[in-house]
Amino acid sequence: MTVDSQGTATAGPQDAPGRAAGKSQTPPPSSGPKEVLQPPRGRRSLPSGVLPYLLVAPALLSMAVLLLYPLIRNVILSFQQLNRKEFITRETVWTGFDNYTELLGDGDFWTVVVRSVVFTAVNVALIMAIGTAIGLLLNRLGKKMRLVLSLALMFAWAMPIVASVTVFRWLFDEQFGVVNWLMRTLGFSGYDQHNWFETGFSTLVIVLILLVWGSVPFVALNMYAGLTTIGSELYEAAKMDGASGWRTFWAVVFPNLKSFFMITTFLEIIWIFKAFAQVYAMNLGGPDRGSETLPVFAYIEGVGQFHYGVAAAISILTIVMLIAVMSFYFRLILKEEEEL
Amino acid sequence: MSAATTTPTPQKLRTRKPLTVGAVAKNLGALVLAVVFVFPVYWMFSSSLKPQHEIMTKDPVFVFTPTFENYKTATGVDLFWTYVTNSLTVTIGAVLLALVVALAASFAIARLRFKGRKGIVLIVMMAQMAPWEVMVIAMYMISRENDLLNSIPMLTLIYFVMVLPFTIWTLRGFIAAVPVELEEAAQIDGCTRGQAFRKVIFPLLAPGLMSTSLFGFITAWNEFAMILMLNKEKESQTLTLWLTQFQTAFGSDWGATMAASTLFALPVLIVFLFLQRKAVGGMTAGAVKG
């Protein structure tokens, strides 16, 4: 049941209520057993027939029109040639798999794929490691210090994406940025007017810092919420057995929160892989298209280069990769659901 | 030992605890981390209050006389109030729509048994993970064909579907948390099903509705890819785009840019802190006990 609530918690958008969900760990238990034990009594009195379908119809209908249909259209578009000419004349030109073969044979596409995968991997590894460490630290802090740190995390978490990108541009500003000042103060040379956005790589490093900064609070606070559910007697037992901190983590904490780790890791992979605003708003995918990840690549191929068909194919390939990751995620979630 | 007999207040405990190296390191580490995480937010806020000449310096100024000049510049931009109105219309419209539609759906999922229920739960879960950021091209073509580019209602509808799955999912949890017994008791006392829902479940759901809608609000407020693609006309843009374009429009007027960021971030920061204090937990605490 803890798991169900974690699913609830973590399956939300980036700003999902970790804390709120952490607390909502109470609801599912009460519903879980009830569902098993009480159907004859609690449910029989409920009207069957069309009512449930009427109730879910608006939700399903709106998702069909504004989510399923665009997805289908995306697939259709990826089989069309839709460059500047077709875009203006609005004619439909079918090209079969041309967009895909063109992409798969294109070195640039593979560069972006590799870049996106490496970028995601490094990001998620850092987020999980730092988030877990801070979660563990929160659990061992005194009341006051814990409040201070949670509050600081909360601020980073709550910061709207576009605002935080703007602030990071200012922090890393070439002329008056506070980071250059900090580097000078710490005694590094060459930071008089260091341009942090000089290359695609350096730009992505800044985006990475931004993403880690913005994502760690979610992991850390949820981790802490999860840790509080582990009974203290387990720690005490481990302590009595003379287990070291490291061993306590792997023997007590990790097995208890394994599903939390797995689910959060997959969620972060999905979130980071499809992150658009952070990457695009930071430097518009530049310089020289050097910081484009797949979603940004698709956008710029379409809007910037007027290759809407190719852009649609890129997004379909991105979605396919995402679905591969999501299938693991759903398998995890469904397994947990069955355990209820 | 004496701690066991006297009721130990945290303070008493703390004075008794020896100041170990580990404890110092732990707290110091926490403090450094807190500073690192809060600094960008603090820097945004403080820069927004600095006079121009104290921003454009090689060595940052930490003590200064606050001024609201930057806010005047930021809000003095053409169409600023249009952006505010658009942002509010889109987010509030999307969240309200989502609440109504989700309330019905989540009630059915949480309380009624019907064929296909599991399938619907699965659909909601998958819809929650929809990669909206990569669907902008298709959405653009659809909007273009139907003359819905630069349309506030269209954007509202898209945001509505964006927050809908999450809203259904969370409300499902909140509704399931209300004991069926309460509803039954109301029905025994002569309520109809509808009345039982309105008078018993709904009031208990209030905190859940609030926190869910606030998170929906944050999602919609934050959205960037879709509006960037769909609403290119100035009049139909929101604060999100205003903020990203501010930087380019104002060159290196970082004071005004930070004022703009602060204005954009403030509603969300307030909502977030509010959520922590008010909406979290305790929703059925009174009802379930006993």
Interface residues (C-beta under 8 A of the other chain):
Chain A: S5 T8 A11 G12 P13 Q14 D15 A16 P17 R19 A20 A21 K23 S24 T26 P27 P28 S30 S31 K34 Q38 P39 G42 R43 S45 L46 P47 S48 L51 P52 Y53 L55 V56 P58 A59 L60 S62 M63 L66 L67 Y69 P70 L71 R73 N74 L77 I134 L137 R140 L141 G142 K143 M145 R146 V148 L149 L151 A152 L153 M154 F155 A156 W157 A158 M159 P160 I161 V162 A163 S164 V165 T166 V167 F168 R169 W170 L171 D173 Q175 F176 V178 W181 W213 V216 P217 I270 K274 A275 F276 A277 Y280 A281 L294 P295 A298 Y299 G302 V303 Y308 A311 A312 S315 T318 I319 L322 M326 Y329 F330 I333
Chain B: P10 R14 K26 N27 G29 A30 L31 L33 A34 V35 V36 F37 V38 P40 V41 W43 M44 S47 I55 M56 T57 K58 D59 P60 V101 A102 A104 A105 F107 A108 I109 A110 R111 L112 R113 F114 R117 I120 I123 V124 M125 M126 A127 Q128 M129 A130 P131 E133 V134 M135 V136 I137 A138 M139 Y140 M141 I142 L157 I158 F160 V161 V163 L164 P165 F166 I168 W169 T170 G173 F174 A176 A177 P179 V180 E184 Q187 R193 S211 F215 I218 T219 W221 N222 F224 A225 L228 M229 T240 L243 T244 F246 Q247 S252 W254 T257 M258 A260 S261 T262 F264 A265 V268 L269 V271 F272 L273 L275 Q276 A279 V280 G281 T284 V288
